[in-house]
Amino acid sequence: MTDVADLIVTGSTIRTADRTRPRAEAFAVRDGRILAIGDRADVEGLRGRRTRTLEVGDAAVYPGFVDVHNHHALAGRTELFELSLAPSLSLDEILDRVREKAATLPEDAWIVGGAVATTLLPTLANTATRRRLDEAAGGRPVALMEDSRHNRWANSRALELAGITAGSIPAGGVTLLDPDDGTPTGVLLEAAGIPVQEAYDRSGGLTPEQHAAASRRGVELLNSFGITAFQDAGVSVDILAALAGLDRADELHAWVVSSLLINDEIFGFDPIGSPLLDRGEEYRTAHHRPDFVKIFLDGVPPARTASFLDPYPADPVHGAHFHGETTMTLDELTGWLRTVAARGLGAKVHCTGDGSARLVLDAAEQLRAEGFTTPVQIAHGQFLAESDIPRLAALDVSADISPFIWYPGVIPQALADVLGARAEHSQPNRSLLDAGALVAGGSDWPVSESPNTLEGLQGLVTRADPLRRAPGTLWPEQALTAEEALEVFTINAATAMGLGAETGSLTAGKSADFVVLERDAIAGPAEEIVHTEVVSTWFAGRPVHER
């Protein structure tokens, strides 16, 4: 009998994220795929002598969560091999952690890690504080990422090894200088930090085995939150090799779409651009798809490196008419998108200001007029001109949103500090959905402290901090329903990254990727969604996480 199931899953609550059948009582799995789904009676006929049964009772089954934007390997690397810092730490607490780490290391060893809060950067941007970091490290080189992962804080030894001096400032980005003595403070914005990363890499960096361990750990952590598919938003050859190697060894327990870097404003990876695109296919495996590119079109608003249609509030450094800048012109961006489309790839374009978002839409308009259908994602898209919102649906451009980094907290406070009242109108998700746009959910972990999809779901519904660390709500009129939020983090995200035919809903023929929750999280009070425990996570019909 070819239609005998390997596994039958039954329960009182099975949400499918498939609008043709939103709820079911049971589904059958064979060879890692959903064989049938529907009423118990429909599925029971597929039972054989060796069919296993998973009866979840009053627990709930959802499709495996899908995260359209994270940096899994960076998160795994930080946990396994670096100094992990919570963004809530004060300067004194950071220095204490550096001091403790230094005591365990050889004299010349690097101390790398993060994250340092964005709001702390002004406090760090002076020679006296850099010297405190020197003392804490005992002369060892230190490079710590700030919470957006776009900026770094380095000490004197790290600056020396990177060749950054008052007379030798690296091109690109911004190197903050001490106003009194004119020397680099160690606060390095955007690409200014890449020479420090390169200096660390010259010291040895990670081995291939460590890169594999970092990716494996990143996926393990994602599985623990019910995530069975994700898009890494910026990969190196080392990360590509790690993912392909894990999958070939049957150790990659998620669908992964990788984004190949066209330009690099923050990571310091090599190669990037065309040489990296030329190698992408080497790393394609059954569950790893190097199907997207990543373009950094601007930076982040707190560093005034995001591009806006209206100018930033006046300050002594930038004056009264500064809009920020994009890394490419319209012609350059359109040219790259043509190149990408010709290779059959999609594009994830980082843009955090409404000026850079409009540039993406203008480029997409040219691309569509030329007949190209390549997928395009606006990554973050937290600020959009009202007139541009309908253009996403019209031009088939997806909105990659990260509620983890915009509900009230450290980053929204940093946005308010630099943008004022404009920061209150961030993430117009209700308007995007109402306009017909594809809205896909991502965590941007480890920019966010956790990839917990339940936090993202709750944030989309309440527009408040799910962990109640910060008061208030952010533009509550833009809230989604709980059912819409679930689609954002399942079928919408899978569709945006080109996996809609494989996963993202519990539908016959798709991969049997699902999460068992202790209760139906989205059926109760929205404020309690995050307090739902993941019982188990299943990928291709196999358990990959159990509590």
FENNORZI-V152691 format. One record per pair of residues at least 12 apart in sequence whose C-alpha atoms are under 8 Angstrom apart, sorted by the first residue. I is the first residue (numbers start at 1). GAP is how many residues later the second one is. Records with the same first field share a line. If there is no record, write none. Layout:
I->GAP + GAP
//
This chain:
3->27 + 32 + 43
4->26 + 42 + 43 + 44 + 47
5->23 + 24 + 25 + 30 + 41 + 42 + 43 + 46
6->22 + 23 + 24 + 25 + 44 + 45 + 46
7->21 + 22 + 23 + 44 + 45 + 46 + 47 + 534
8->18 + 19 + 20 + 21 + 35 + 39 + 43 + 44 + 45 + 46
9->17 + 18 + 19 + 44 + 45 + 46 + 47
10->15 + 16 + 17 + 30 + 43 + 44 + 45 + 46 + 47
11->14 + 15 + 44 + 45 + 46 + 47 + 48 + 49 + 50
12->13 + 44 + 45 + 46 + 47 + 48
13->12 + 45 + 46 + 47 + 48 + 507
14->12 + 46 + 47 + 48
15->45 + 46 + 47 + 48 + 491
16->46 + 47 + 489 + 490 + 491
17->45 + 46 + 469 + 470 + 473 + 474 + 487 + 488 + 489
18->473 + 487 + 488 + 489
24->13 + 14 + 15
25->12 + 13 + 14 + 15
26->12 + 13 + 14 + 17
27->13 + 16
28->15 + 18
29->483 + 512
30->511
31->509 + 510
32->479 + 480 + 507 + 508 + 509 + 510
33->475 + 476 + 477 + 478 + 479 + 507 + 508
34->472 + 473 + 474 + 475 + 476 + 477 + 478
35->473 + 474
36->471 + 472 + 473
37->469 + 470 + 471
56->460
58->460 + 461
59->457 + 458 + 459 + 460 + 461
60->456 + 457 + 458 + 459 + 460 + 461
61->453 + 454 + 455 + 456 + 459
62->444 + 452 + 453 + 454 + 455
63->427 + 441 + 442 + 443 + 450 + 451 + 452
64->162 + 163 + 164 + 165 + 426 + 440 + 441 + 449 + 450 + 451 + 473 + 474 + 475
65->161 + 162 + 163 + 164 + 388 + 424 + 425 + 439 + 449 + 450
66->161 + 162 + 163 + 164 + 375 + 376 + 423 + 424 + 425 + 427 + 428 + 438
67->160 + 162 + 163 + 164 + 374 + 375 + 376 + 386 + 422 + 423 + 426
68->162 + 163 + 164 + 332 + 372 + 373 + 374 + 375 + 425 + 426 + 428 + 429
69->161 + 162 + 163 + 164 + 331 + 333 + 372 + 373 + 374 + 375 + 376
70->160 + 161 + 162 + 163 + 372 + 373 + 374 + 375 + 376
71->161 + 162 + 163 + 373 + 374 + 375
72->143 + 146 + 147 + 160 + 373 + 374
73->138 + 141 + 142 + 144 + 145 + 166
74->140 + 144 + 372
75->139 + 143 + 370 + 371
76->137 + 138 + 139 + 140 + 141 + 142
77->134 + 136 + 137 + 138 + 141
78->35 + 36
80->134
82->29 + 30 + 31
83->15 + 18 + 28 + 29 + 30 + 31
84->29 + 30 + 31
85->28 + 29 + 30 + 31
86->28 + 29 + 30 + 363
87->27 + 28 + 29 + 30 + 60
88->28 + 29
89->27 + 28
90->30
91->29
95->37 + 38 + 41
96->40
98->13 + 35 + 38 + 39
99->37 + 38 + 39
102->34 + 35 + 36 + 38
107->31 + 32 + 33
108->31 + 32 + 33
109->31 + 32
110->30 + 31 + 32 + 33 + 90
111->26 + 29 + 30 + 31 + 32 + 33
112->30 + 31 + 32 + 33
113->30 + 31 + 32
114->30 + 31 + 32 + 33
115->29 + 30 + 31 + 32 + 34
116->28 + 29 + 30 + 31
117->29 + 30 + 293
118->28 + 29 + 30 + 184 + 292 + 293 + 296
119->291 + 292 + 294 + 295
121->66
124->29 + 61 + 63
125->51 + 52 + 53 + 60 + 61 + 62
126->51 + 52 + 53 + 59 + 60
127->51 + 56 + 57 + 58
130->24 + 25 + 26 + 55 + 56
131->24 + 25
133->22
134->21 + 22 + 23
139->18
140->17 + 18
141->13 + 14 + 15 + 16 + 17
142->12 + 13 + 15 + 16
143->12 + 15 + 53 + 54
147->300 + 301
148->152 + 299
149->117 + 298
150->39 + 40 + 115 + 116 + 149 + 150
151->36 + 37 + 38 + 39 + 42 + 115
152->34 + 35 + 36 + 37 + 38 + 41
153->33 + 34 + 35
154->32 + 33 + 34 + 42
155->31
156->30
158->38 + 41
159->27 + 37
161->35 + 38
162->33 + 34 + 36 + 37
163->32
164->20 + 31
165->18 + 19
166->16 + 17 + 18
170->22 + 25
171->20 + 21
172->18 + 19 + 20
173->15 + 16 + 17 + 18 + 19 + 20 + 92
174->14 + 15 + 16 + 17 + 18
175->12 + 13 + 14 + 17
176->12 + 13
189->114
190->75 + 76 + 109
191->73 + 74 + 75
193->73
194->71 + 72 + 73 + 74
195->73
197->70 + 71
198->70
208->30 + 34
211->27 + 28 + 31
212->27 + 30 + 31 + 33 + 34
215->24 + 27 + 28
216->30 + 35 + 36
219->33 + 34 + 35
220->325
222->229 + 230
223->30 + 31 + 314 + 321 + 322
224->310 + 312 + 313 + 321 + 322
225->226 + 227 + 228 + 309 + 312
226->227 + 288 + 289 + 290 + 308 + 310 + 311
227->27 + 226 + 288 + 310
228->25 + 26 + 27 + 285 + 286 + 309 + 310 + 311
229->25 + 26 + 27 + 265 + 274
230->24 + 25 + 26 + 27
231->25 + 26 + 27 + 28 + 266
232->24 + 25 + 26 + 27
233->25 + 26 + 61 + 115
234->24 + 25 + 26 + 27 + 59 + 60
235->23 + 24 + 25 + 26
236->24 + 25 + 33 + 34 + 35 + 36
237->33 + 34 + 39
240->18 + 40 + 43
241->42
243->40 + 45
244->39 + 40 + 41 + 44
247->38 + 39 + 40 + 41
248->37
252->35
253->286 + 291
254->33 + 285
255->32 + 33
256->31 + 32 + 33
257->31 + 32 + 33 + 34 + 35 + 240
258->30 + 31 + 32 + 33 + 34 + 35
259->31 + 32 + 33 + 34 + 35 + 88 + 89
260->12 + 13 + 16 + 17 + 20 + 30 + 32 + 33 + 34
261->12 + 15 + 32 + 33 + 34
262->12 + 31 + 32 + 33 + 34
263->31 + 32 + 33
264->31 + 32
265->31
291->53 + 54 + 55
292->53 + 54 + 55 + 56
293->47 + 52 + 53 + 54 + 55
294->53 + 54 + 55 + 56
295->52 + 53 + 54 + 55
296->31 + 53 + 54 + 55
297->29 + 30 + 31 + 52 + 53 + 54 + 59
298->27 + 28 + 29 + 52 + 53 + 54 + 55 + 58
299->51 + 52 + 53
300->52 + 53
301->51 + 52 + 114 + 117 + 118
302->112 + 113 + 115 + 116
304->20 + 114
305->19 + 20
306->18 + 19 + 20 + 45 + 46 + 47 + 50
307->16 + 17 + 18 + 19 + 44 + 45 + 46 + 47 + 48 + 49
308->15 + 16 + 45 + 46 + 47 + 48
309->14 + 44 + 45 + 46
310->13
311->12 + 13
312->12 + 106 + 107
313->105 + 106 + 107
326->30
330->29 + 32 + 33
331->32
333->27 + 30
334->29 + 30 + 32 + 33
337->26 + 30
338->29 + 34
341->31 + 32 + 33
344->30
345->29 + 30
346->28 + 29 + 30
347->27 + 28 + 29 + 30
348->28 + 29 + 30 + 31
349->27 + 28 + 29 + 30
350->28 + 29 + 30
351->27 + 28 + 29 + 30
352->27 + 28 + 29 + 30 + 31
353->28 + 29 + 30 + 31
354->27 + 28 + 29 + 30 + 31
357->21 + 24 + 26 + 27
358->26 + 27 + 30
360->18
361->27 + 30 + 31 + 34 + 36
364->12 + 31 + 33
365->30
368->27
375->21 + 22 + 23 + 121 + 122 + 123
376->20 + 21 + 22
377->20 + 21 + 22 + 23 + 119
378->19 + 20 + 21 + 22
379->20 + 21 + 22
380->19 + 20 + 21 + 22
381->18 + 19 + 20 + 46
382->19 + 44 + 45 + 46
383->42 + 43 + 44 + 45
384->43 + 44
389->42 + 43 + 46
390->42 + 45 + 46 + 47
392->40 + 45
393->42 + 43 + 44 + 45
396->41 + 42
397->40 + 41
398->39 + 40 + 41 + 42 + 98
399->38 + 39 + 40 + 41
400->39 + 40 + 41 + 42
401->26 + 38 + 39 + 40 + 41
402->39 + 40 + 41 + 42 + 54
403->38 + 39 + 40 + 53 + 56 + 57
404->39 + 40 + 44 + 51 + 52 + 55
405->38 + 39 + 42 + 43
406->20 + 21
407->52 + 56 + 57 + 58 + 66 + 67
408->56 + 57 + 62 + 63 + 64 + 65 + 66
409->56 + 60 + 61
424->50 + 51
425->49 + 50
426->48 + 49
427->51
428->50
429->49 + 50 + 51
430->47 + 48 + 49 + 50
431->47
438->54 + 58
439->49 + 53 + 54
440->48 + 49 + 52 + 53 + 54 + 56
441->15 + 47 + 48 + 51 + 52
442->47 + 51
443->13
453->36
454->75 + 76 + 78
455->12 + 74 + 75
457->25 + 28 + 29 + 32 + 72
458->24 + 68 + 69 + 70 + 71 + 72
460->19 + 20 + 21 + 22 + 25
461->18 + 19 + 20 + 21 + 24 + 65
462->14 + 17 + 64 + 65
463->12 + 13 + 15 + 16
466->61 + 64
467->63
482->40 + 41 + 44
483->39
490->14 + 15
491->12 + 13 + 14
492->12
511->28 + 29 + 30
512->26 + 27 + 28 + 29
513->24 + 25 + 26 + 27 + 28
514->23 + 24 + 25
515->19 + 20 + 21 + 22 + 23
516->18 + 19 + 20 + 21
517->15 + 16 + 17 + 18 + 19
518->14 + 15 + 16 + 17
519->13 + 14
534->13
535->12
//
